[in-house]
Amino acid sequence: MPKGPKGEKRHADTVQNAVLIGRIATGEVEDRHSKAPNRAKGGKIGGKARSEKLSPADRVEIARKAAHKRWES
């Protein structure tokens, strides 16, 4: 069964998925939430800590590599 954007299981068939979403909207079925709801929060904290740890020269080098990869093709 395919996974949704937050790891939740959804039907592969479009009609079955639409029926499930309708049932969730009307309250017939309760929507199961992700087991890891704080993933985005943790990523933001980690990114901030990493940026504070890097020197300005390191950040410039990382930005150059990223720009080079974007324009490479």
TORMI-326417 format. One record per residue: residue number from 1; z, x, y of N, C-alpha, C in turn; chain. Coordinates in nm, 4 decimals. Atoms other than C-alpha are relative to their C-alpha. Layout:
BEGIN
{rec NUM,{Z,X,Y},{Z,X,Y},{Z,X,Y},A};
...
// end
This chain:
BEGIN
{rec 1,{0.0000,0.0846,-0.1175},{0.0000,0.0000,0.0000},{0.0000,0.0891,0.1237},A};
{rec 2,{0.0056,-0.0840,-0.1190},{-0.0928,0.1470,0.3403},{0.1266,-0.0109,0.0839},A};
{rec 3,{-0.1188,-0.0023,-0.0844},{0.1726,0.2379,0.5911},{-0.0383,-0.0270,0.1442},A};
{rec 4,{0.0207,0.0291,-0.1404},{0.2021,0.1151,0.9471},{0.0343,0.1201,0.0858},A};
{rec 5,{-0.0235,-0.1131,-0.0885},{0.2589,0.3334,1.2537},{0.1404,0.0582,-0.0103},A};
{rec 6,{-0.1368,-0.0498,0.0130},{0.6312,0.3635,1.1849},{0.0401,0.0146,-0.1464},A};
{rec 7,{-0.0287,-0.0206,0.1408},{0.6020,0.4043,0.8074},{0.0245,-0.1274,-0.0785},A};
{rec 8,{-0.0242,0.1245,0.0716},{0.6398,0.0358,0.7214},{-0.1194,-0.0342,-0.0875},A};
{rec 9,{0.1073,0.0355,0.0928},{0.4400,-0.1014,0.4308},{-0.0697,-0.1264,0.0476},A};
{rec 10,{0.0818,0.1142,-0.0396},{0.1568,-0.3401,0.5153},{-0.1086,-0.0205,-0.1051},A};
{rec 11,{0.1080,0.0299,0.0928},{-0.1126,-0.5119,0.3108},{-0.1288,0.0663,0.0459},A};
{rec 12,{0.1289,-0.0604,-0.0331},{-0.4511,-0.3416,0.2930},{-0.1013,-0.1067,0.0399},A};
{rec 13,{0.0922,0.1086,-0.0293},{-0.6325,-0.6757,0.3043},{0.0311,-0.0583,0.1376},A};
{rec 14,{-0.0172,0.0488,-0.1369},{-0.6863,-0.8021,0.6600},{0.0610,-0.1394,0.0032},A};
{rec 15,{-0.0504,0.1374,0.0013},{-0.6194,-1.1660,0.5723},{0.1473,-0.0020,-0.0409},A};
{rec 16,{-0.1401,-0.0059,0.0424},{-0.2965,-1.0869,0.3850},{0.0878,0.0569,0.1108},A};
{rec 17,{-0.0758,-0.0596,-0.1094},{-0.1828,-0.8694,0.6740},{0.0188,-0.0997,0.1134},A};
{rec 18,{-0.0097,0.1013,-0.1056},{-0.2579,-1.1487,0.9245},{0.1011,-0.1076,-0.0379},A};
{rec 19,{-0.0962,0.1004,0.0463},{-0.0602,-1.3974,0.7133},{0.1418,0.0548,0.0117},A};
{rec 20,{-0.1327,-0.0609,-0.0102},{0.2343,-1.1557,0.6962},{0.0463,0.0054,0.1454},A};
{rec 21,{-0.0359,-0.0071,-0.1419},{0.2286,-1.1035,1.0742},{0.0341,-0.1388,0.0536},A};
{rec 22,{-0.0305,0.1380,-0.0401},{0.2181,-1.4809,1.1250},{0.1358,-0.0447,-0.0503},A};
{rec 23,{-0.1312,0.0360,0.0555},{0.5177,-1.5258,0.8960},{0.1131,0.0713,0.0735},A};
{rec 24,{-0.1011,-0.0734,-0.0766},{0.7086,-1.2569,1.0836},{0.0188,-0.0659,0.1364},A};
{rec 25,{-0.0057,0.0615,-0.1331},{0.6228,-1.4244,1.4171},{0.0715,-0.1343,-0.0027},A};
{rec 26,{-0.0644,0.1315,0.0080},{0.7405,-1.7677,1.2989},{0.1409,0.0077,-0.0555},A};
{rec 27,{-0.1355,-0.0159,0.0501},{1.0564,-1.6280,1.1429},{0.0162,-0.0311,-0.1477},A};
{rec 28,{-0.0085,0.0263,0.1436},{0.9726,-1.7120,0.7799},{0.0417,0.1250,-0.0767},A};
{rec 29,{-0.0292,-0.1277,0.0641},{0.9938,-1.3451,0.6835},{0.0599,0.0913,0.1053},A};
{rec 30,{-0.0601,-0.0931,-0.0949},{1.2152,-1.0831,0.8443},{-0.0740,0.1332,-0.0065},A};
{rec 31,{0.0715,-0.1270,-0.0075},{1.0395,-0.7678,0.9603},{0.0956,0.1128,-0.0345},A};
{rec 32,{-0.0827,-0.1148,0.0374},{1.1757,-0.4541,0.7966},{-0.0274,0.1126,0.0987},A};
{rec 33,{0.0151,-0.1087,-0.0964},{1.2382,-0.1780,1.0465},{-0.0055,0.1332,-0.0724},A};
{rec 34,{0.0130,-0.1339,0.0550},{1.1687,0.1870,0.9862},{0.1370,0.0574,-0.0338},A};
{rec 35,{-0.1257,-0.0637,0.0384},{1.4344,0.3971,0.8146},{0.0398,0.1099,0.0982},A};
{rec 36,{-0.0279,-0.1075,-0.0952},{1.4073,0.6625,1.0866},{-0.0408,-0.0442,0.1405},A};
{rec 37,{0.0410,0.0521,-0.1309},{1.4048,0.4796,1.4224},{0.0101,0.1012,0.1136},A};
{rec 38,{-0.0217,-0.0949,-0.1096},{1.5082,0.7846,1.6252},{-0.0928,0.1203,-0.0061},A};
{rec 39,{0.0921,-0.1130,0.0120},{1.2117,1.0070,1.5354},{-0.0556,0.0441,0.1344},A};
{rec 40,{0.0586,-0.0346,-0.1298},{1.0535,0.9923,1.8805},{0.1053,0.0631,0.0903},A};
{rec 41,{-0.1086,-0.0539,-0.0814},{1.3885,1.0573,2.0466},{0.0268,0.1458,-0.0380},A};
{rec 42,{-0.0231,-0.1367,0.0463},{1.4405,1.3684,1.8339},{-0.1114,0.0940,0.0420},A};
{rec 43,{0.1130,-0.0824,-0.0412},{1.0931,1.4953,1.9141},{0.0059,0.0352,0.1473},A};
{rec 44,{-0.0115,-0.0263,-0.1436},{1.1530,1.4617,2.2874},{0.1085,0.1033,0.0279},A};
{rec 45,{-0.1090,-0.0960,-0.0186},{1.4812,1.6511,2.2608},{-0.0458,0.1394,-0.0409},A};
{rec 46,{0.0478,-0.1292,0.0488},{1.3176,1.9284,2.0571},{-0.1012,0.0633,0.0935},A};
{rec 47,{0.1006,-0.0521,-0.0922},{1.0267,1.9623,2.2980},{0.0627,0.0556,0.1266},A};
{rec 48,{-0.0677,-0.0467,-0.1210},{1.2591,1.9964,2.5949},{0.0723,0.1319,-0.0274},A};
{rec 49,{-0.0714,-0.1225,0.0347},{1.4700,2.2593,2.4184},{-0.0974,0.1167,-0.0161},A};
{rec 50,{0.0988,-0.1060,0.0195},{1.1587,2.4556,2.3224},{-0.0564,0.0463,0.1339},A};
{rec 51,{0.0560,-0.0394,-0.1294},{1.0203,2.4482,2.6762},{0.1003,0.0805,0.0821},A};
{rec 52,{-0.1017,-0.0771,-0.0724},{1.3508,2.5757,2.8150},{0.0127,0.1406,-0.0571},A};
{rec 53,{-0.0142,-0.1289,0.0656},{1.3528,2.8587,2.5617},{-0.1165,0.0938,0.0321},A};
{rec 54,{0.1185,-0.0821,-0.0238},{0.9982,2.9796,2.6386},{-0.0024,0.0554,0.1423},A};
{rec 55,{0.0162,-0.0582,-0.1333},{0.9299,3.2141,2.9253},{-0.1272,-0.0572,0.0630},A};
{rec 56,{0.1222,0.0503,-0.0643},{0.6685,3.1151,3.1845},{-0.1269,0.0664,-0.0539},A};
{rec 57,{0.1174,-0.0698,0.0538},{0.4318,3.3795,3.0440},{-0.0388,-0.0567,-0.1368},A};
{rec 58,{0.0279,0.0595,0.1314},{0.4654,3.2321,2.6931},{-0.0651,-0.1372,0.0150},A};
{rec 59,{0.0585,0.1331,-0.0218},{0.3911,2.8836,2.8258},{-0.1449,0.0103,0.0462},A};
{rec 60,{0.1371,-0.0203,-0.0472},{0.0806,3.0126,3.0051},{-0.0900,0.0365,-0.1177},A};
{rec 61,{0.0790,-0.0411,0.1162},{-0.0407,3.1775,2.6845},{-0.0268,-0.1182,-0.0936},A};
{rec 62,{0.0171,0.1187,0.0842},{0.0150,2.8573,2.4834},{-0.1015,-0.0947,0.0635},A};
{rec 63,{0.0943,0.0879,-0.0699},{-0.1720,2.6563,2.7479},{-0.1421,0.0554,-0.0072},A};
{rec 64,{0.1331,-0.0613,0.0106},{-0.4620,2.9046,2.7412},{-0.0600,-0.0223,-0.1384},A};
{rec 65,{0.0485,0.0217,0.1365},{-0.4883,2.8797,2.3626},{-0.0430,-0.1450,-0.0198},A};
{rec 66,{0.0324,0.1422,0.0148},{-0.4842,2.5004,2.3790},{-0.1293,-0.0343,0.0733},A};
{rec 67,{0.1217,0.0269,-0.0768},{-0.7509,2.4907,2.6504},{-0.1216,0.0610,-0.0691},A};
{rec 68,{0.1105,-0.0650,0.0710},{-0.9660,2.7357,2.4563},{-0.0422,-0.0830,-0.1211},A};
{rec 69,{0.0313,0.0833,0.1168},{-0.9435,2.5187,2.1426},{-0.0716,-0.1281,0.0413},A};
{rec 70,{0.0635,0.1244,-0.0461},{-1.0360,2.2067,2.3419},{-0.1457,0.0228,0.0380},A};
{rec 71,{0.1344,-0.0248,-0.0513},{-1.3459,2.3677,2.4932},{-0.0853,0.0826,-0.0958},A};
{rec 72,{0.0687,-0.0865,0.0953},{-1.4457,2.5729,2.1877},{-0.1258,-0.0627,-0.0591},A};
{rec 73,{0.1131,0.0628,0.0692},{-1.6793,2.3233,2.0244},{-0.1099,-0.0333,0.0909},A};
// end
